[in-house]
Amino acid sequence: MKSVIVSDTTSLIVLEKLASLGLLCKLFEQILIPAVVLAELQAGSPNITALLERLPCFTIVDVPASKRLAALLLLLDAGEANAIELATSLNLPLIIDERKGRQIAKQFGIRITGFAGLLIQANRSKLVDTHTALAMLDQAVANGLRLAPSLQQQVRDVLHQS
């Protein structure tokens, strides 16, 4: 059975630019998006709400205020903080790409993945062939996704082994 996961903003933006948001619905039964993350998405892509509504795997969640969230907001942007708070409170894995957010999520014991991990998972699940996954990686980087060259090479190596 497919699982439930929480998502921060970056991978959603990247997948939307690649016209591949639906890929997440094939990987996960449900993707929880904090309302603050939705607001960040809408700022960059006004049509994203209609797109998410057509994909039933996405659920928008209001994250209640808490001391932990207040502390996270001192360290991270609102989307990352709310995504980490939601993942922590529900004991769910998290899609997050920003380095600082990933480090903090790990400190809370959250299982994390990012765009690169999603690509590898989609390839291993035979949802995306190797050639397409490599092209998606190249497009994502060309569109501004920040991945260290060494990580890009690791992803390429893993994809070529699949």
C-alpha positions as CSV (number, residue, x, y, z in Angstrom):
1,M,0.0,0.0,0.0
2,K,1.2,3.5,-0.9
3,S,2.1,5.8,2.0
4,V,1.3,9.3,3.2
5,I,3.9,12.0,3.2
6,V,4.2,15.8,4.0
7,S,5.6,18.1,1.4
8,D,7.4,21.5,1.5
9,T,7.4,23.8,-1.4
10,T,10.5,23.3,-3.6
11,S,9.8,19.8,-5.0
12,L,6.2,20.8,-5.8
13,I,7.4,23.8,-7.7
14,V,9.9,21.8,-9.6
15,L,7.4,19.0,-10.5
16,E,4.8,21.6,-11.5
17,K,7.3,23.2,-13.9
18,L,8.0,19.8,-15.3
19,A,4.3,19.1,-15.7
20,S,4.8,16.1,-13.4
21,L,2.9,16.8,-10.2
22,G,0.8,13.7,-10.9
23,L,3.9,11.6,-10.4
24,L,3.6,12.1,-6.7
25,C,0.1,10.6,-6.7
26,K,1.6,7.4,-8.2
27,L,4.3,7.3,-5.5
28,F,2.1,8.2,-2.5
29,E,-1.5,7.6,-1.5
30,Q,-1.7,11.1,0.1
31,I,0.5,14.2,0.1
32,L,-0.2,16.6,2.9
33,I,0.6,20.2,2.1
34,P,0.5,22.8,4.9
35,A,-1.7,25.8,4.0
36,V,1.4,28.0,4.3
37,V,3.1,26.0,1.7
38,L,0.1,26.3,-0.6
39,A,0.3,30.1,-0.2
40,E,4.0,30.0,-1.2
41,L,3.1,27.9,-4.3
42,Q,0.3,30.3,-5.3
43,A,2.7,33.2,-5.1
44,G,4.8,31.6,-7.8
45,S,2.1,29.8,-9.8
46,P,-1.4,31.2,-9.5
47,N,-2.9,28.2,-11.4
48,I,-1.5,25.7,-8.9
49,T,-4.7,25.5,-6.8
50,A,-6.7,24.3,-9.8
51,L,-4.0,21.7,-10.6
52,L,-3.9,20.4,-7.1
53,E,-7.7,20.1,-6.9
54,R,-7.6,17.9,-10.0
55,L,-5.2,15.5,-8.3
56,P,-7.0,13.9,-5.4
57,C,-3.9,12.7,-3.6
58,F,-3.1,16.3,-2.4
59,T,-4.7,17.5,0.9
60,I,-4.2,21.0,2.3
61,V,-3.7,21.0,6.1
62,D,-3.8,23.9,8.5
63,V,-1.0,23.5,11.0
64,P,-1.9,24.6,14.5
65,A,0.4,26.9,16.4
66,S,2.7,25.3,18.8
67,K,5.9,26.1,20.8
68,R,7.9,23.9,18.4
69,L,6.5,25.7,15.4
70,A,7.3,29.1,16.9
71,A,10.9,27.9,17.5
72,L,11.1,26.5,13.9
73,L,9.9,29.9,12.6
74,L,12.9,31.5,14.1
75,L,15.2,29.3,12.1
76,L,13.4,28.6,8.8
77,D,10.9,30.1,6.4
78,A,7.3,29.6,7.1
79,G,6.8,26.8,4.6
80,E,9.7,24.7,5.8
81,A,8.8,25.3,9.5
82,N,5.1,24.3,8.9
83,A,6.1,21.2,6.9
84,I,8.5,20.1,9.6
85,E,6.0,20.7,12.3
86,L,3.3,18.7,10.5
87,A,5.6,15.8,9.7
88,T,6.8,15.7,13.3
89,S,3.4,15.9,14.8
90,L,2.0,13.2,12.6
91,N,5.2,11.1,12.5
92,L,5.3,11.2,8.7
93,P,8.1,11.4,6.2
94,L,8.8,14.7,4.5
95,I,9.7,16.0,1.1
96,I,12.1,18.8,1.6
97,D,15.0,20.1,-0.5
98,E,16.6,23.1,1.3
99,R,19.8,22.1,3.2
100,K,19.0,23.8,6.5
101,G,15.5,22.5,6.6
102,R,16.7,18.9,5.9
103,Q,19.3,19.2,8.7
104,I,16.7,20.3,11.2
105,A,14.1,17.7,10.0
106,K,16.8,15.0,10.6
107,Q,17.4,16.3,14.1
108,F,13.7,15.7,14.8
109,G,14.1,12.1,13.5
110,I,12.0,12.8,10.4
111,R,12.6,10.6,7.4
112,I,13.3,12.9,4.5
113,T,13.5,12.8,0.7
114,G,13.8,15.5,-1.9
115,F,13.4,16.0,-5.6
116,A,16.4,13.7,-6.4
117,G,15.1,11.0,-4.1
118,L,11.7,11.2,-5.7
119,L,13.2,10.8,-9.1
120,I,15.1,7.7,-8.0
121,Q,12.0,6.3,-6.4
122,A,9.9,6.9,-9.5
123,N,12.6,5.2,-11.6
124,R,12.9,2.2,-9.4
125,S,9.1,1.9,-9.3
126,K,9.2,1.9,-13.1
127,L,7.0,5.0,-13.3
128,V,9.8,6.9,-15.1
129,D,12.4,5.3,-17.4
130,T,16.1,6.2,-16.9
131,H,16.3,8.5,-19.9
132,T,13.2,10.5,-18.8
133,A,14.5,10.7,-15.2
134,L,17.8,12.0,-16.4
135,A,16.1,14.6,-18.6
136,M,13.9,15.7,-15.6
137,L,17.0,16.1,-13.5
138,D,18.6,18.3,-16.1
139,Q,15.5,20.4,-16.6
140,A,15.1,20.8,-12.8
141,V,18.6,22.1,-12.5
142,A,18.2,24.3,-15.5
143,N,15.1,25.7,-13.9
144,G,17.0,26.7,-10.8
145,L,16.9,23.6,-8.5
146,R,20.1,23.8,-6.4
147,L,21.8,20.5,-6.3
148,A,25.5,20.2,-5.7
149,P,27.3,18.8,-8.8
150,S,28.5,15.9,-6.7
151,L,24.9,15.0,-5.7
152,Q,23.8,15.4,-9.4
153,Q,26.5,12.9,-10.3
154,Q,25.4,10.5,-7.6
155,V,21.8,10.7,-8.8
156,R,22.9,10.0,-12.4
157,D,25.0,7.1,-11.2
158,V,22.0,5.6,-9.3
159,L,19.7,6.1,-12.3
160,H,22.2,4.5,-14.7
161,Q,22.3,1.4,-12.4
162,S,18.5,1.0,-12.4
